[in-house]
Amino acid sequence: MVGAIWRQLLFFTIASRRDVVTRALKTAVIVGVLLVMINHGDAILAGEWTFERILKIGLTVLVPYCVSTYSSVGAIQNEK
């Protein structure tokens, strides 16, 4: 039980490091914008802004941020 808590704390400690956050933000912007344009570009150009679409766009950008953070933390933990 204590080991699991320690691993979670370690994960969040590494995930909040400046270099990890910066890399994840860059990835989220680049990949997120591409995915938003692919998945929602036609609706955006047509001016179809709904709460549901805005939520989906937010999640579309959040996913690459989470994937980048998770992989960075894993790589850092494997270095040790």
C-alpha positions as CSV (number, residue, x, y, z in Angstrom):
1,M,0.0,0.0,0.0
2,V,2.7,2.5,1.0
3,G,4.7,1.5,-2.2
4,A,1.8,2.3,-4.4
5,I,1.3,5.7,-2.8
6,W,5.0,6.4,-3.1
7,R,5.0,5.5,-6.8
8,Q,2.0,7.9,-7.4
9,L,3.8,10.7,-5.6
10,L,6.9,10.1,-7.6
11,F,4.9,10.1,-10.8
12,F,3.3,13.4,-10.0
13,T,6.6,14.9,-8.8
14,I,8.3,14.0,-12.2
15,A,5.2,15.0,-14.2
16,S,5.3,18.5,-12.7
17,R,8.9,19.1,-13.6
18,R,9.5,22.1,-15.8
19,D,11.1,20.2,-18.6
20,V,8.3,17.6,-18.7
21,V,5.6,20.2,-18.6
22,T,7.3,22.2,-21.3
23,R,7.7,19.2,-23.6
24,A,4.1,18.1,-23.0
25,L,2.8,21.6,-23.8
26,K,4.7,21.8,-27.0
27,T,3.4,18.4,-28.0
28,A,-0.1,19.2,-27.1
29,V,-0.1,22.4,-29.1
30,I,1.4,20.9,-32.3
31,V,-0.4,17.6,-32.2
32,G,-3.6,19.1,-30.7
33,V,-4.0,21.7,-33.4
34,L,-3.5,19.2,-36.1
35,L,-6.1,16.9,-34.6
36,V,-8.5,19.7,-34.0
37,M,-8.2,20.8,-37.6
38,I,-8.7,17.2,-38.8
39,N,-11.7,16.4,-36.6
40,H,-13.4,19.8,-36.2
41,G,-12.0,22.1,-38.9
42,D,-15.1,22.1,-41.0
43,A,-17.3,22.9,-38.1
44,I,-15.0,25.7,-36.9
45,L,-14.9,27.3,-40.3
46,A,-18.7,27.1,-40.4
47,G,-18.9,28.8,-37.1
48,E,-20.6,25.9,-35.3
49,W,-19.5,26.5,-31.7
50,T,-21.4,24.5,-29.2
51,F,-20.5,23.6,-25.6
52,E,-20.1,20.0,-26.7
53,R,-17.7,20.9,-29.5
54,I,-15.6,23.1,-27.2
55,L,-15.4,20.3,-24.7
56,K,-14.3,17.9,-27.4
57,I,-11.7,20.3,-28.7
58,G,-10.3,20.7,-25.2
59,L,-10.1,16.9,-24.8
60,T,-8.5,16.6,-28.2
61,V,-5.7,18.8,-27.0
62,L,-5.5,17.3,-23.5
63,V,-4.9,13.7,-24.9
64,P,-1.5,14.5,-26.5
65,Y,-0.5,16.4,-23.3
66,C,-1.3,13.3,-21.2
67,V,0.5,10.9,-23.6
68,S,3.6,13.1,-23.7
69,T,3.7,13.5,-19.9
70,Y,3.2,9.8,-19.3
71,S,5.9,8.8,-21.8
72,S,8.3,11.4,-20.4
73,V,7.8,10.2,-16.8
74,G,8.3,6.6,-17.9
75,A,11.5,7.4,-19.7
76,I,12.8,9.4,-16.7
77,Q,12.0,6.6,-14.3
78,N,13.7,4.0,-16.5
79,E,16.9,6.0,-16.6
80,K,17.4,5.3,-12.9
